[in-house]
Amino acid sequence: MELITFFIDFIFHIDQHLESFVQAYGAWVYVLLFLIVFVETGVVVMPFLPGDSLLFIVGALAGVGLLNLPLAMVLLIIAAILGDQCNYSIGRWCGPKVFGWEQSRWFNRQAFDQAHAFYERHGGITIVLARFMPFIRTFAPFVAGVADMTRSTFTFYNVIGALIWVISLCGAGYLFGNLPWVQERLSLIIWGMILIPGLIAIAGAWRGRGQSRQP
């Protein structure tokens, strides 16, 4: 229970925890940041780790000189790219073994073909947009692997998405993270980063479900 309480406190007060970590361990914070982003994007069972808020706080800490912004962004971009590649590879490896393909009653060939076709047509924009959506960010590359999305196409959009995600959110934190108005409402902003994209994704899925039921 204490671990869960600490984890929740870490997510919503990540600025304080990272600042304390920098003061206690110095440059080791870059290793911590790399690991958090890699695991959050690369391990399908770890979607609850901080992502958007972490990048924003990294920018804010760089704005007051506690972190080197170019170094942090380069490491985080690499972590995000490698994380998605790892998740995609897990999906490619697990998909056939989990479903057993044609021999399994759990495998639906038509559903697989539809998923594969969707990722071939729209997978690129899905991978990029998913970067800004908690939970979906973790599952999108895994599903792309299961759906057998072409690796070269996935890799291209993976790199594009990582660049946009890290640079935009770290840059926003660097420019605005230390403004008094932002500091006073930082907890609300972190809540918004977690809830708003999630609600948008749920609304989109619900709308798509309703449309699929229409003749």
Secondary structure as GFF3:
##gff-version 3
##sequence-region A 1 215
A	DSSP	alpha_helix	2	12	.	.	.	ID=ss1
A	DSSP	alpha_helix	14	25	.	.	.	ID=ss2
A	DSSP	alpha_helix	28	42	.	.	.	ID=ss3
A	DSSP	alpha_helix	52	63	.	.	.	ID=ss4
A	DSSP	alpha_helix	69	99	.	.	.	ID=ss5
A	DSSP	three_ten_helix	101	103	.	.	.	ID=ss6
A	DSSP	alpha_helix	109	130	.	.	.	ID=ss7
A	DSSP	alpha_helix	136	146	.	.	.	ID=ss8
A	DSSP	alpha_helix	151	176	.	.	.	ID=ss9
A	DSSP	alpha_helix	180	184	.	.	.	ID=ss10
A	DSSP	alpha_helix	186	213	.	.	.	ID=ss11
###
